[in-house]
Amino acid sequence: MPATPRHTSRARVEAKESSILDAAEKIFAEAGFDGAKVSDIARAASVAEGTVYLYYKNKQDLLAGVVGRFWTQLTLGAEEAIAPDTTTAMQLEQLGRYHLQSLLNQFEVVSLTYRARPQQEQDLDQVREYVRVFDRIMQRGVDRGELPEHIPIVQLRDVFFGTLEFSARTLKLRERPYDHSVVTNLLSIMVTSPDTPSGMIQGAIQGKEPSNRELMNALKAIQKQLKTSGN
């Protein structure tokens, strides 16, 4: 069935906005937020500068659009990378591989996330939806009896993503490629390492919920071991 004029018009609008975001992502990555100019973004997108302002009210709003699109696409990719019928440990490994590789491939965009301070509460929705991928993996583990109901999902999520971001930054600074051992070591330490509170996941299975101080010590232990293994 041929496209209606309304659908054709919408497609053009979406294509133009996508082109603007592509150009903005490129310019922000090359020049940084402070060095980027809306006029340069418009030129790279092959549109008039005024057209950019029809979609985004200012440069900060444009940055939020770039970052929001990145996290939305990251979420879709993560869901595709995970096989929900596999074990919890396997799903965490799949997510860890995907997350670390994505951080390394688009490190400049990830760095922009810290600059894109939310103007409103909904600006955080895309990031929240992404980290919920981890939550859903853990909840499936609880539902299937692989994990206890009281397991501290939020704290474990912070350790998981925080460590991978730390590792990605380290690999980038040392100009090293993706290293799967980072994910393997992280999961091994989280589950069984004696340097963590009985292994955070294993400890939870045994009914030992770690305190915030123990979780902080665990994160430091993970970072120390990953840093040592990377030398």
ABEGO torsion letter per residue (X at the ends): XBBBAAAAAAAAAAAAAAAAAAAAAAAAAAAEAAABBAAAAAAAAGBBAAAAAAABABAAAAAAAAAAAAAAAAAAAAAAABBAABBAAAAAAAAAAAAAAAAAAAAAAAAAAAABBBABAAAAAAAAAAAAAAAAAAAAAAAAGABBAABBAAAAAAAAAAAAAAAAAAAAAAGBBBBAAAAAAAAAAAAABAABBGEAAAAAAAGBBBBAAAAAAAAAAAAAAAAAAAX
